Amino acid sequence: MSKLKSLFQDIKQNSAKNKFLLWGLGLVGALMLVLPANCGDGSKQPAVTSKLPEIDYQQQLQRELEGILSRIEGAGRVTVMLTLDDDAEIVYASNEETSRRTTSEEDSQGGVRQQLEYDSRGQLVIVQTGNQEEPVIEKIIKPRVRGVLVVA
């Protein structure tokens, strides 16, 4: 019990330092929420890949955040837990063909009838590499960070 009491006294004595640490942790957490949604290479050409990256995205983000936060003076040993919304979403390239046809008819009594017809077809783009056929991946949407827990 005395250890807990001394811990709270240390926190009260270093309140300015702790406020700075909390603001820093909050800022890093907010950046982690925004960055995965905006990451990308910006290229328009679809990429052909046979395998998705082997690195676990969640663990990679946790290690990076732990490394950044442990560099803050006075933070000590830092442990981070991240939760993500979903898994990565893969968008495959496809050939889209759409057509539109308008027909207008007028009868003998002056009535007009118009027909508007839409037709849309899509086909997955497949590339043959060696003996295998693989779909072309247009983009991989990384999952958004739902929450961050930091223990320092």
C-alpha positions as CSV (number, residue, x, y, z in Angstrom):
1,M,0.0,0.0,0.0
2,S,2.9,2.3,0.8
3,K,4.3,1.7,-2.7
4,L,1.1,2.9,-4.3
5,K,0.9,5.9,-2.1
6,S,4.5,6.9,-3.0
7,L,3.7,6.4,-6.7
8,F,0.8,8.9,-6.5
9,Q,3.1,11.4,-4.6
10,D,5.7,11.1,-7.4
11,I,3.0,11.7,-10.0
12,K,1.8,14.9,-8.1
13,Q,5.4,16.2,-7.8
14,N,6.2,15.7,-11.5
15,S,2.8,17.0,-12.7
16,A,4.2,19.3,-15.5
17,K,6.4,16.5,-16.8
18,N,3.4,14.0,-16.7
19,K,1.1,16.5,-18.5
20,F,3.7,16.8,-21.3
21,L,3.9,13.0,-21.5
22,L,0.1,12.6,-21.6
23,W,-0.2,15.3,-24.4
24,G,2.6,13.5,-26.3
25,L,0.9,10.1,-26.0
26,G,-2.5,11.7,-27.0
27,L,-0.9,13.3,-30.1
28,V,0.8,10.1,-31.2
29,G,-2.5,8.2,-30.7
30,A,-4.4,10.7,-32.8
31,L,-1.8,10.5,-35.5
32,M,-2.1,6.7,-35.5
33,L,-5.8,7.0,-36.1
34,V,-5.3,9.3,-39.1
35,L,-2.2,7.9,-40.8
36,P,-3.3,4.4,-41.9
37,A,-6.3,5.8,-43.8
38,N,-4.1,8.2,-45.8
39,C,-1.1,6.0,-46.5
40,G,-0.6,5.0,-50.1
41,D,1.8,5.4,-53.0
42,G,-0.7,7.4,-55.1
43,S,0.0,5.4,-58.2
44,K,-2.9,4.7,-60.6
45,Q,-1.6,1.6,-62.2
46,P,-2.8,-1.7,-60.7
47,A,-0.2,-3.9,-59.1
48,V,0.1,-7.6,-59.8
49,T,1.1,-9.5,-56.7
50,S,1.0,-13.2,-55.9
51,K,1.1,-12.8,-52.1
52,L,0.1,-10.2,-49.6
53,P,2.8,-8.9,-47.3
54,E,3.7,-11.3,-44.6
55,I,4.2,-8.7,-41.9
56,D,1.4,-8.4,-39.5
57,Y,0.2,-4.8,-39.8
58,Q,-1.1,-4.5,-36.2
59,Q,2.1,-5.8,-34.6
60,Q,4.2,-3.6,-36.9
61,L,2.2,-0.5,-35.8
62,Q,2.5,-1.5,-32.1
63,R,6.3,-1.9,-32.4
64,E,6.7,1.5,-34.1
65,L,4.6,3.3,-31.6
66,E,6.4,1.6,-28.7
67,G,9.7,2.7,-30.2
68,I,8.6,6.3,-30.6
69,L,7.0,6.6,-27.1
70,S,10.0,5.0,-25.3
71,R,12.2,7.8,-26.7
72,I,10.2,10.3,-24.6
73,E,12.3,11.3,-21.6
74,G,10.8,9.9,-18.4
75,A,8.5,7.5,-20.2
76,G,10.5,4.4,-19.2
77,R,9.3,1.0,-20.5
78,V,6.3,1.5,-22.8
79,T,3.8,-1.2,-23.8
80,V,1.3,-0.5,-26.6
81,M,-1.9,-2.4,-27.6
82,L,-3.7,-1.5,-30.8
83,T,-7.1,-2.6,-32.1
84,L,-8.0,-2.4,-35.7
85,D,-11.5,-2.1,-37.4
86,D,-11.1,-5.0,-39.8
87,D,-8.6,-6.8,-41.9
88,A,-7.0,-5.3,-45.0
89,E,-9.4,-5.0,-47.9
90,I,-8.2,-6.0,-51.4
91,V,-9.7,-4.3,-54.4
92,Y,-9.2,-6.2,-57.6
93,A,-9.0,-4.6,-61.1
94,S,-11.8,-5.2,-63.5
95,N,-12.8,-4.2,-67.0
96,E,-16.0,-2.3,-66.8
97,E,-18.3,-1.8,-69.8
98,T,-21.4,0.3,-69.5
99,S,-23.9,1.3,-72.2
100,R,-26.9,3.6,-72.2
101,R,-29.8,3.6,-74.7
102,T,-32.7,6.1,-74.9
103,T,-35.8,5.4,-76.9
104,S,-38.5,7.9,-77.5
105,E,-41.9,7.1,-79.0
106,E,-44.8,9.3,-79.9
107,D,-48.3,7.9,-80.5
108,S,-51.0,9.3,-82.8
109,Q,-52.8,11.1,-79.9
110,G,-49.6,13.1,-79.0
111,G,-48.5,11.0,-76.0
112,V,-44.8,10.5,-75.6
113,R,-43.2,7.5,-74.1
114,Q,-39.5,7.4,-73.2
115,Q,-37.4,4.4,-72.3
116,L,-34.0,4.6,-70.7
117,E,-32.0,1.4,-70.6
118,Y,-28.6,0.9,-68.8
119,D,-26.4,-2.1,-69.2
120,S,-23.3,-2.7,-67.1
121,R,-20.8,-5.6,-67.4
122,G,-17.7,-6.2,-65.4
123,Q,-14.9,-8.8,-65.8
124,L,-12.1,-9.5,-63.4
125,V,-8.6,-8.8,-64.9
126,I,-6.5,-11.9,-64.8
127,V,-2.7,-12.1,-65.6
128,Q,-0.9,-15.3,-66.3
129,T,2.4,-15.7,-64.6
130,G,4.1,-19.0,-65.4
131,N,1.5,-21.7,-65.0
132,Q,-0.8,-19.8,-62.7
133,E,-3.5,-17.2,-63.4
134,E,-3.7,-14.4,-60.8
135,P,-6.1,-11.5,-60.4
136,V,-4.6,-8.0,-60.7
137,I,-4.8,-6.2,-57.4
138,E,-5.7,-2.5,-57.9
139,K,-5.2,-1.5,-54.3
140,I,-5.0,-2.7,-50.8
141,I,-6.9,-0.6,-48.2
142,K,-5.2,-0.9,-44.8
143,P,-7.5,-1.2,-41.8
144,R,-8.2,1.9,-39.6
145,V,-7.0,1.9,-36.1
146,R,-9.9,1.7,-33.7
147,G,-8.1,2.2,-30.4
148,V,-4.7,2.6,-28.7
149,L,-3.8,1.6,-25.1
150,V,-0.5,2.8,-23.8
151,V,1.0,1.7,-20.5
152,A,4.2,3.6,-19.5
